[in-house]
Each structure stands twice: as C-alpha cells, then as structure tokens.
Amino acid sequence: MGCYECCVKCLGGIPYASLFGTLLCFTGVALFCGCGHQALTETERLIETYFSRNLQDYTSLAYIIVYFQYIIYGTASFFFLYCIILLAEGFYTTSAVKETFGNFRSTFCGRCLSTTFIAVTYLLAVIWLLVFACAALPVYIFHNMSSTCQTITILSETSSGLNQLCVDARQYGVLPWNATPGKVCGMTLVAVCKTKEFDMTFDLYIAAFAGAGATLVALLTYMMSTTYNFAVLKFLGRQGICTRC
C-alpha cells in the first residue's frame, strides 16, 4: 500500500461528527466554566461595592457563588471524560476498525453500550438546555442595567428626576428585600456602568452564555451520531457494514 492509499484509509476511519462534537464541546465547556467562574467572582465584587452596605445581606449569595464554582469544577472534569469516551466510541464504530480486526459483528454488549450512550447524552442535553436558559439570565440582567445607563445618559441634559431610574438587585432575587440600599440610581448607576468591572463581568457572562450554547450544539451532535451508530450496530452490523460517524 502506497503513502496516498494509507492516508486515504486513515482519513476514512476518522469519525468526523464525533470529532467535531468533541472539539465543540471542549471549547464550549471551557468558555462556560472559565468565564462563568470569573464572572461570578466579579459579580460578588459589584454587589459588595455598590448594592449592599451590610455583609449579612449578601452572605447567602457569597455561599451560593462558591457552591456554583465547585459545580463548575466538576462539570468541566465530567465533560472532559465523557467527550473522550464518546470520541473513542465513534472511532470504534468506523470502518477502520473493521478493516483492522476483520468482519465486524454487532454484539448484545455493543448494542447495550450504544443504547446507554444515547440515553445519557439525551439526558445531558435536556439538563444542559436548562443550564443554557439559566446562563441567559445574568446576560439579561446586565443588558437591562446597560440599557438603563444609556437612557440616563441620553436624558441627563434634557430631563430632571433621573434618580427615579434605578436598577434594583433585589427584584432579581440577587439580594433579600431588606438589603440596603439594594439598588443604584441616576448618575451613580451611570458611573457603575462605566467601570471596568461592569464591562468585564458583562463580557464574561456573554462568553459563558455562548459557551453553554456551543456545548448544547455539541451534545445534539453527539445524540445524532450515537443514534446513527446504534442503528448501524443493530440493523447492519451482521452484514459487515460500519458507521463513519
């Protein structure tokens, strides 16, 4: 076999769908976990500096942020291992394996394993859909805050009573209702929006939201490839036909 034929054989055995899903999943999880972790830290600083004067008002929030950061560590580790397993499963069910080990035969164990991957991936996709929706909430809050700041800036030269335009962290459930002041109004709010901490936190939440979306797309890709793999294992395996997903 020449070099060209060898390269064609190697390229033909690559599970491109699983490889794409793995790269997308790694990128998405890295964005979500890394940016989300730092965004939570910066959010705590903003709350402590501008929205609350009493430590007891945001103690519960601080504990929740720490818990979420530990969850992020576990999420990153789990997805790294799971994506590697799915990629290995994709390689296993390619025609390159058939050519190496002889005629492929679908076994009961193989079908059970593929069914397990389908069920787990489907469950993860449903859970991650909720995570994706939750990741949109801080983006929505910071977008509202930025829009209010722009409105105040535009009306500052022509209108009075700008102190009535506020962002209240208590109405989003970030702080308890007895927290003081709990809100920032008028030109003070504009000053907050111009800080580097606000801009960086907003950008981090957007990146984390994008990472959650990329991870969701990766899980959907895995669902399609594992389902196709299962169909081939069940219906075409005895004929020696293997999947390239």
N, C-alpha and C positions, 0 to 999 in steps of 0.2 A: 504494500500500500504506500502510495506516494505521500508527500507532505500535504498536498492540496486535499486529497481524499481524507486524510487523517483530520485535517482541520474541519472539513465539512461534517465528518462524523461527530466530532466533539461539539460543534455548534448545533448540530441536530439534536443532541442529547440534552441541551440546556432547557430547563423549564422556565420559559420566558415570563409567563404570567406570575408564577411564584416568585421569580427573581424580582420582577417589578414590584410586586406586593411587599416583598421583604425590604427593598430599598425605600419604598414609600413609607412603610411602617416605621422603620428606623428613623427616617427624617421627621415624620410626624410626632412620634413619641419623644424624640429629642427636643423638638420645639416646644411641645406641650409641657413636658416635665421641667426642662431647663428654664424656659421663660415663665411658666406658671409658678415655679418655686420662687424666683426672684420677684415676680410681680406681687405675690402675697407678702413678701418681706417689705417691699416698698409701700404697699397699702397700709400695713400696720404703722409705718412711719408717718404717712399722711394723716391717718386717723389720730395718732398720738399728738401730732404737731398742730393741727388745725381744727379738728372736730370735737375734741374732748380734753377737758382740763383735769379730769379725775381718773386716776389709774384704774379704779374699780369699774368704771364704765366700759372699758374695752378689755378687761381681763379675760372674759369668756371668749372674745374674738381672738385674742392672742393665743389661747389654748387651741381653738379651732384651727387657726392657721398652722400651728405646729403639727397638729394631727394630720392635716391635709398634706403638709410637706413630707411626713413619713409615708403617707399613702402614695405620694408621687415617687418616692424611692422604690417602693415595692412594685408599683406599676411599671416603671422603667425596666426593672430586673425581669419581671414576668414576661413582658412583651419581647424582650430580647431573646429569652429562651424559647418562647413559643414560636416566634418568627423563624428561628433557626430550625426548629422541629418541622414546621410546615415546609420550609425550603428543602429540607432533607427528604421529606415525603414526596415533594414534587420531583426531585432528582430520581428518587427510587422508581417512580412510575413512568419514566421516559423510555424511549426505545433503546437508548444507550445501555440501560440495564439489561434489557432483553438480549441484545447482541453480545453482552459480556457473559451473562450467566445462562444463556440458552433460552429455549422457548418459555415464555412467561406463563404462569398458571395462577389464576385467581384462587386464593385460599380463603377459608372461612375467617381466619385470623386477619387476613388483609382487608376483607370487606368490613369486619368489625372495627378495625383501626380507622378506615376511611370514614365510616359512619360516626365514630367518635369525634374525629376532626371536624366533620360537618356540624355536628350538634354543638360542640364547644365554640366553634367560630361563629355560628349563628347566635349563640347566647352572648358572646363577647360583642358582637355587632349591635345587639339590642341594648346592652348595658352602655356601650360607648356612644350610642345615639343619645342617651340621657346625659352622658358626660359632655357631649358636643353642645347640647342645648344649655346645660349649666355654664359652659365656658362662654356662651354668648351674653350672659347676664352682666358680668363686670364690664364687658365692652359696651353694652347698652347704657350702664350707669355712667361710665366715663364719657361716653358720647353726649349724653344729656348734660353732663356738667360742662363739657366744652362748648356745647351749643348755647347754654345759658350765659357763659362768659362772653361769647361773641355777641349775643343780644345786648348785654350790658355795655359792652364797648361801643356798639353802634348807637345806643340810645343815650350814652353818657353826656353828649354835648347838647342834646335837644330835649331831654326829659328829666323830670325830677322823680323822687321816690324810688330810686334804683335799689335801695336797701330792701325793698319788698321782693326783689328777685333773689331767690336763695336756692341752695342745694342742701337738702336735709338728709343726712345719712341715716337717720332713724326710720324714715319711711321705707327704706330698702331693707330693713332688718339688720343692718350692719351694727347699729348701736341700740341699746334699750331706750325706751321713750323718756325715761327720767335722766338721760345723759345731758350734760350741759357743756357747751351750747348745743352741740349736736348738729348744727347747721352753720353754713358760711354764706354771707350775703354781700351783695353790692360789689364795690371795688375791691373789697378784701377777697372775694371769690375770684375776681379777675387776676389779682396778684398770685393767688394759688395756682391758677391755670397757667401762669407764665413761668412757674418754677420748673427746673429740670426734673425734679422728682415726679411731677404730674405727667410731663411729656413721656418720660421713660416708662412709667408704670402703664400708661395708656398703650404705648407701643408694645410693651411686653404682653399685655392681655390680648392685643390683636394677633401677635405672633403665636401665643398659646392657642387661641381660637383657630387659627389657620392650621396649626399642628394637629389639633383634635379633628379637624375636617380631613386632613391628609390621612390620619390613622383610620378614620371611618371608611374612606375610599379603599385603603389597603385591606381592611377586613372584608369589604364587599368583594374585592378581587380574589381574596383567599376563598370566600364562600363559593364563587363561581368555579374556581379551579379545582377545589376539593370535591365539589358536587360532580363535576365532569370526570374527575379521576374515579370517583365511586361508580359512576355509570359504566365507565370502561372496564373497571375491575369486575363488575357484576355481569355485564352482558357480553363483553367482547374478550375478556381475559382468556377464556379457553380456546379462542381462535388465534391466540398469539399476538393480539393487537394491543398496543400500549399507548398511553396518552403522552402528549408533549406539553401538558400544562404543568 
